[in-house]
Amino acid sequence: MPKDFFHPSFHGWIGIHRADITPPVGIYSRNWGAAKHDVADSIHRRLTLSVMTLAPLGGGDPLVFVDVDLGWWKTPNTFRDFQTRLLLALGLGSQNLILALSHTHSAPPLMDTDDSLPGSGLLRLWMENVFQTTLNSVRAALGSQFSGTLDWGVGRCDLASIRDLPDPDSNKERVLCGFNPEGKPEDTLLVGRITNSAGRICAILTNYACHPTTLAWQNSAISPDYVGAMRETIEQSTGGVSLFMIGACGDLAPRFQYVGDTLVADRHGFHLGYAVLGTLHGMEPPGTCLVYDGPVESGATLAVWRHKPRELSQKLASRITLVRLPLKDWPSANELEQQRLACNDRALEERLRRKRDIRRGIGDGTTFDLPIYAWRIGDAVLVGCCAEPYSILQVELRRSFPGRTIVCMNLINGSIGYLPPAHLFDTNIYPVWQTPFDRGCLELVITSMIKAVNDVLCQ
């Protein structure tokens, strides 16, 4: 007998809220070592902050997901201060809050302000505004919850490419950070559709792995990169709020990138946005499954399937798992600061500044306890961490849970460094020399995430 066909779902109280966090022109916004500018001189597209809250119909603590058009936290301490304030104000447990960065490289850095940098005064005021907007938006989402259904569909998109390219100059034994035409990228696209009791689309979730690095050192405008045009495309078609959930993209980026032309970022956003809409239109109606309804005799004997209502999962669960990761033998934060002060090369000085900030955040020890967040949302599981794992992580997790929707995410609740596969540590490649994590850490995280998914499914 044929099995019923359905999309993984959750039914419960759902809240959605959107706010604008666009910073002013003149704010400090340098994110590229090769950049000649320090402050933003224009706005390409607005930066937004979107909140989704989930709670059981029978009552209970909510899960709060915040999607924000920002790049990365310069130090773990900066995020921890932000998180502590927010949790205290909301009365939430840390396992119930995920603050997810879109990872645009064209927004002000999330950092403790440095008055020696131009535009730092505006940065200080804007950072506080981001906090207050986050707090108010979560409260607004919680205060406007409705009885809703979240269904998931699976699609494909070829926007992302492998960005580890062996240097074409055979005299240089290194791997460049850019399009590798021989690579075979992970192209899975997960689309979450949130509808209310009337069947109206209220929000669309997009989980896709691709670095927003279209706009680079030539660009001096504030921009959400491709995510902005993606949202516009989805929202104009559906009328719902579009939220972005960046996947495990440590080795993935658009094949054409590192430009100053904002039209290129928009084209990339349209590319992904239309893939989302294609997946959305292939999904079954909300709250239904496709059920075999028997044969009909015609010119051929036809197998007829019908849409019928089905029981929807209302299960929610959350947990944090810590995995102890070995760190490289880096200099102390004070030693890195001395190296930075003695450096006269602008690009190298920026690298040392970032390395110093990471070291300050993780401490001068030899290990770091990396938090892994896992949420059960009905039939699906969201799992992620603050690092940037290579895409093999989401391939392995989904292979470990066939038939289960696994939403994998980078850069949630902080940001530290890359998690490349162990074999790359013998290679001169950016994600290896950027990260504080030692060889084998990605493999440890994959194992820990598999356990975290199993654990949250058993709660």
BELJOWO-V150833 format. One record per backbone hydrogen bond with DSSP energy under -0.5 kcal/mol. CO is the residue of the C=O (numbers start at 1). NH is the residue of the N-H. Records with the same first field share a line. If there is no record, write none. Layout:
# BELJOWO-V150833
CO = NH / NH
This chain:
# BELJOWO-V150833
4 = 6
5 = 290
8 = 152
9 = 379
10 = 150
12 = 148
13 = 55
14 = 146
15 = 53
17 = 51
19 = 49
24 = 27
27 = 40
29 = 31
32 = 35
38 = 29 / 30
40 = 26
42 = 222
47 = 21 / 22
48 = 69
49 = 19
50 = 67
51 = 17
52 = 65
53 = 15
54 = 63
55 = 13
56 = 59
63 = 54 / 65
64 = 98
65 = 52 / 67
66 = 68 / 100
67 = 50
68 = 70 / 102
70 = 103 / 104
72 = 110
75 = 78 / 79
76 = 80
77 = 81
78 = 82
79 = 83
80 = 84
81 = 85
82 = 86
83 = 87
84 = 88
85 = 89
86 = 90
87 = 91 / 92
93 = 96
94 = 97
96 = 64
98 = 66 / 100
99 = 413
100 = 68
106 = 223
109 = 111
110 = 74
113 = 115
114 = 117
117 = 120
119 = 28 / 123
120 = 124
121 = 125
122 = 126
123 = 127
124 = 128
125 = 129
126 = 130
127 = 131
128 = 132
129 = 133
130 = 134
131 = 135
132 = 136
133 = 137
134 = 138
135 = 139
136 = 140
137 = 141
138 = 142
139 = 143
141 = 144
142 = 145
146 = 14 / 148
147 = 197
148 = 12
149 = 151 / 195
150 = 10
151 = 193
153 = 191
155 = 189
159 = 255
161 = 253
162 = 180
163 = 165 / 178
164 = 166
165 = 176
168 = 170
169 = 172
171 = 173
172 = 174
174 = 167
175 = 430
176 = 165 / 178
179 = 181
180 = 183
183 = 185
187 = 157
189 = 155
190 = 207
191 = 153
192 = 194 / 205
193 = 151 / 195
194 = 202 / 203
195 = 149
196 = 199
200 = 196
202 = 241
203 = 194
204 = 243
205 = 192 / 207
206 = 208 / 245
207 = 190
208 = 210 / 247
211 = 213 / 254
212 = 105
213 = 258
214 = 259
216 = 219
217 = 36
220 = 41 / 42
222 = 44 / 45
224 = 227
225 = 228 / 229
226 = 230
227 = 231
228 = 232
229 = 233
230 = 234
231 = 235
232 = 236
233 = 237
234 = 238
235 = 239
241 = 204 / 243
243 = 206
245 = 208
246 = 410
247 = 249
249 = 252
251 = 163
252 = 211
253 = 161
255 = 257
259 = 216
260 = 262
261 = 264 / 265
262 = 266
263 = 267
264 = 268
265 = 269
266 = 270
267 = 271
268 = 272
269 = 273
270 = 274
271 = 275
272 = 276
273 = 277
274 = 278
275 = 279
276 = 280
277 = 281
278 = 282
279 = 282
280 = 283
285 = 288
287 = 310
289 = 291 / 308
290 = 5
291 = 306
294 = 304
296 = 298 / 302
300 = 298 / 302
302 = 296 / 304
304 = 293 / 294
306 = 291
308 = 289
313 = 11
315 = 378
317 = 376
319 = 374
321 = 372
323 = 325 / 370
325 = 368
326 = 438
328 = 330
332 = 336
333 = 337
334 = 338
335 = 339
336 = 340
337 = 341
338 = 342
340 = 343
344 = 346
345 = 349
346 = 350
347 = 351
348 = 352
349 = 353
350 = 354
351 = 355
352 = 356
353 = 357
354 = 358
355 = 359
356 = 360
357 = 361
358 = 362
359 = 363
366 = 327
368 = 325 / 370
370 = 323
371 = 386
372 = 321
373 = 384
374 = 319
375 = 377 / 382
376 = 317
377 = 380
379 = 405
380 = 377
381 = 407
382 = 375
383 = 409
384 = 373
385 = 412
386 = 416
387 = 411
388 = 419
389 = 250
390 = 393
391 = 394 / 395
392 = 396
393 = 397
394 = 398
395 = 399
396 = 400
397 = 401
399 = 402
401 = 404
404 = 406
405 = 381 / 407
406 = 408
407 = 383
409 = 385
411 = 101
417 = 388
419 = 390
420 = 442
421 = 424
422 = 425
423 = 426
424 = 427
427 = 429
428 = 175
429 = 432 / 433
430 = 434
431 = 435
436 = 328
438 = 441
440 = 444
441 = 445
442 = 446
443 = 447
444 = 448
445 = 449
446 = 450
447 = 451
448 = 452
449 = 453
450 = 454
451 = 455
452 = 456
453 = 457
454 = 458
455 = 458 / 459
456 = 459
